[in-house]
Amino acid sequence: VFIMAIALLTPAATDVGAYFVGTFFGKRKLAPEISPKKTVEGAIGGVAASLVIIGGVYFALLKTGVLKISPEIIAIEWYHVIICALLCSIFSQIGDLIASAVKRFANIKDFSHVLLGHGGIMDRLDSILFSATVALVYFNLIMK
């Protein structure tokens, strides 16, 4: 559950951070032919936001004692949480860019019309698929 929480929270934190930093400070386009609104500054801001949010949540849970009911989570060193969040953030953005590239190649705007204004269900899941894979691989290979 803890690993999946990191995998689900990281893309959301990355998206929010990238949006706000990119909106206010974005100047250099990240991949203009794939996703014209994404900026390098936004991508960096997304990574920074995810590290702050995931790290903050983890330390807050440790400090409040919520994690004492789960000794296996307390046994995870803090730097593993940060490294995993960093990797999940980077790969969630890669997943988002890959989904955008697929849409450009297929010459479609959205994967579906279920979530209007969000590009469809797949646009909500593309970054999570990559993030969840990275989190599971990281914790199964490194933490085992």
DAFENDA-V407472 format. One record per pair of residues at least 12 apart in sequence whose C-alpha atoms are under 6 Angstrom apart, sorted by the first residue. I is the first residue (numbers start at 1). GAP is how many residues later the second one is. D is the distance in Angstrom with one decimal. If there is no record, write none. Layout:
BEGIN
i/gap/d
I/GAP/D
I/GAP/D
END
This chain:
BEGIN
i/gap/d
7/124/5.2
7/125/4.7
7/128/5.9
10/40/5.5
10/79/5.8
11/81/5.7
13/37/4.8
14/32/4.0
14/33/5.7
14/36/5.1
14/75/6.0
17/28/5.4
17/29/4.2
17/32/5.1
18/24/4.0
18/25/5.3
18/27/5.2
18/28/4.0
21/21/5.0
21/24/5.5
22/17/5.9
22/19/5.7
22/20/3.8
26/13/5.4
26/15/5.1
26/16/6.0
28/12/5.7
34/67/5.3
47/42/5.6
88/43/4.5
91/39/5.8
91/40/5.9
92/35/4.0
92/38/5.5
92/39/5.1
95/31/5.5
95/32/4.8
95/35/5.7
96/30/5.6
96/31/5.2
END
